[in-house]
Every structure is written in C-alpha cells, then in structure tokens.
C-alpha cells in the first residue's frame, strides 16, 4: 500500500530533556510519545498499520543512533497515530540534531517496506528548549536511589561510575576539554576540563580545575587543585589547597598545605604550618604553626606564632618573633627586629660583635636615626620626644624653649644643699646579675627632694641633668665667693707682711 504523505509531530519528548523522579523514587524511562498523520491518496488512513522507527544523525545518509523501534502494530484513526519510542539517552539525545526515519505498511499484518522520505527532524518540546543538551542517569549508589545524576553542556561531559546526585551543569568541549563529576553529590557548574571527584565537592568554572576531596571547592581560574578536605580556591592559576580546611584566594602558583592554612593571593607563596597565613606577595613562606607573612618578597615566618608583616628577605624564626623591613633576622624567641635598607645586609649580621643577639630583644637598625615622639600640637608637629641621630650613640631629648611653659629660675645653692643630702649609692638591678653595678640615687629620694618627674619611682634624664647642672652652678657660686674671700685675705696678708717688714727695717 503506497502512502503519499506522512505528517508527523512530537507531542512529548523525554530523553535527556525532562528527566524526572516519581513519587516512589523510580527514574522515568527515556521514552517519548510520537504522534503523526497518515494519508493515502489525500485521504486519512483508518485501521491497523505496521510501523518501524529508526533514529539517524543526518537528514540523508549518516549513522543510525540507538536501537530500532518496531516493526510495531499501530492503530490509526482518521489518519492520526501515536507511538511510544525509546532510543535511550546517551548517545541518542545529547544535544545534537536527530532525524527519525519511518517505514510503514498498511493494513496490518504486512511486511514493512522501504522508509518514507524525507526523514523527520525531531525538535524539542517548548519546556526543553532552555536545556538543549541536558541528560540524566540513575543513581549508582544504593544509599541514594532517588538522587539521579545530571549532565549538561557538551555531550562529552561525563559522570563517573558509582556516582549519585552528581551534576555537570554545562561547559565542556570535545576531546580532553570535557567536564566530569564523580562521587556523591559533586558539582561542576561550567568551564572547560574541570573535574569534581570529592563527595559534595564543587568546581564553579574556569579551566582545568580539580576539587578532589570531600567538600572541596574551586570557584574558578585555571589549573587549580583543591585537594584537601573542605579546602577552597577562589581563583587564579596553578594554586593548590591541599591542607584540610585550607584556602587560597587567588594569585598564581600558591600552595596552602597546612591544616586551616590560608593564602590571600600573590605568587609562589607557601602556607605549610597549621593555621598559618600568607596575605600575598611573592615567594613567601609561613611554615610555623599560626605564623603569618603579610606580604613582600622572600620572607619566612617559621617560628610558632611568628610574624613578618612584609618587606624583603626577613625571617621570623623564634617563637612569637617579629621581623620587618629588609633582611631582619629574628632568630630567637620573642625577638623584635627591624632592618633598614642600608647596604642590603642582614641584621643582626652573623659576625655581630658589639652586642649579643638573644631572646626577647628589641633590635632596630635605622641608619637615618631614630625618633620617638610623645606628643604633637594641633598641626601635628612634634612637641616632645627623643632622637637618636644618624650615626649617634646617645639620645637627645626635645628641649626647645618654645615647647616649655611655667618657667621659673631655681635657687642653685638650695638645689646643691638638697642634693648634698641625697644618698648616692652603688647598686645593681634585681633583674641583672649582681656583677653589673650602677651608681646613682634612689628615685624616691630625688622626688622627695625636688618633686620633679612623673612619679617617685622613675628618674628622667632631663631631670637628673637639670639637678646636676643647677647644683654645679650653685657650687660655682660658692667657689667664686670663696675665691673672692681668698683674694681679699691674700691682699690683707700682703699688706701686713709689708708693714712688718717696714717696722723691722726702721729698728
């Protein structure tokens, strides 16, 4: 029986387009309902016919995709028929164009002859237009039978064996650039050549990124690997977060390998100590537990809770040590070292002979001098403070008359008198060895005599110097008076001697 026209259209498609889970958690089969119209001699056909359906990848020629459906007996009423077809999901419906070839003979039973021409191109239902390359596979984990896997994007994207709830949203390209997810509930959102293999791991995008451990996340970038449990990489390239709960925010070629370690960015930085941090910079290393390098270049914080805020080639080796500036070496516990840029030399040097580096020291190399300011005026200018001049060896206190008030002249002799009553002793500090001796008054005695300084337990150098200078002036006044008296007595003695000599000559 010759059929002159075949009108066909699809009323519902399943395939990879609208996978669903029924109320009893059984994945629906990949079938769709196909409806067409048969006419012979311009009139609609009524009766049973034999139909065979085959799926192809081209309108003419090409390769058959999936199994042949039929021959099957189909009832045609007023030219209209429907058939349930199943060509599978992969590779039948992975986003590529497909054509349906139909062979018909009527009435049934009969031998199906050659195919009708032309082949009919299958088009998606309206609800599937937004997801032209989406497919699903059933859960392969017995513990999660109702959690299907979902694959979108390029048809080479894949879900690994034994996966449940795995999702590849999109992206991917042919060959080695496809995205893949395997395990329990991993997600790859897009990009190229990304892989999420850890349970509940995530790769949001970028290229050639890997989240290989449980709860690991890579937000984007390229060639990043979140290989520690609960590790995170925000972006950048060639970064590795291998420590549990470690984080790399971005940058290039950074490695956070310590547990709960973090690197903000920069290049070629390493945070290998537990809870260590590198903020950024280049070639910095925080290897001590809870150590920190803020930035800079070639800095190392290897001591427990050690810190290098930045700079160049600084090392904080001691526990709770601090090194900053350039080439500062805090090699002992509790040591604070600041190095300036003079000579680009280590401080302290390995051959230092004028002092002994030790724990809990405060060391500063400042070739341009050191200034401490303790107060400023309304314009921000210094009012009080001290300075160690460049190349100098003693502190100079700011003593400008323009920063002083309530100036009163002292009675120098009274100062001398009071000072003469203050005991001056030799002693040592309890914090030092008894062999280290000092000479001076007690602060309480000096304060009781002159009421100078902030309190009775400290002696400021400006007050000690002032008392000494006033006493010297008082002593100078006394010496001048004594000199005048001696001169007058000498004159009287000379006159008496002259008188005696004259009397003796007269006799």
C-alpha angles and dihedrals in degrees: 000000000000118000112203101192136019119194112191135174135165117240099182132010128193115173112109093330106083110009112176142181118230126222092268092051096252116143112238115244118254094255131130135192115244120196126190143162126239122201131177120195088351092303126109116254121237123190141046119319136180113239132183123193127199128176122221137183095224137044090236126023114339127119131309113247120210128341128326114257111217156297082234133167110247126185113228119199119187088341096306122117137166130203134186108228131190122186095156125246107263119077095357099070112020098129101286125119115268134193127204119219115201129195118193141184128174141234104029133263096053141116113270111239133199123324124274118248136265108030114238117242113226116228127192124255114255093257090055097051092091091054105044096159106032123126137164140211129199121260112273094199118088090212093061107036094155096051108091124193118244127207126189137162122040117018091239091064110111148195117221125240117274094023128145127190091001115156135195104182100187148302123084132122139215122297119000093355097078123118122236139187128189136171130039115337100334118161135207109184099189146294126102133304094352123156131198110185103153121092109267089000122150138207110183099188146297124101136302094352124153132203102185106163136063113289091359117153136197113183096191145293124105137293092002122151125199098191101155125085110269090001122154137203117187098194143287121106141292092003123150127202100186101151120090109267090002124152137205112184096194142288127111131301097350123155126203103185102153122091109269090000122150141197120191097199142285124111136299094354124153129205103184102150122091109269090359123153137205112185096195141284126111133305094349123153130203103185101151122092108269090357123153137208112182098194142287124108136299093357124153130200105183102150125092108275090353123157138209109175094192142288128110131313096342122158127202102188103153125079111274089359126152128210126177142158115034127339094341111165115203097182099160135064115275093005120150114201130178119185125194126211098258114130093343088257132149117262119240093023122222089246098047109150106166095069136012116241109228144161119294094018127146107218126180128176108195112159090184093057136260128266129188115190118195099181142010137198128242091280092053094252117143116261103173133016146099135262136205103202122224106278091005130130104203138056119252116206119215102252105160112154088227092068094051133084140175088044112183128173115240129222100251094199091051090051089050091048093050093044090052089061095052113096114238112203142178112238147143132233115254088232091060134060114275090241090069101084132189135187124217148093127285114262092233092056093048092047092048091052100044109011092223130142133034097292144349095262099062137057116205118209091233090058095043090050092046094051091047093049093047091049090049090052091049090049089048090055091051092047091051091051091048090049091052091049091048091049092050093047090049090054092049091048091051091050092050092048090051091049093050091048091052093050092049091051092050092059 
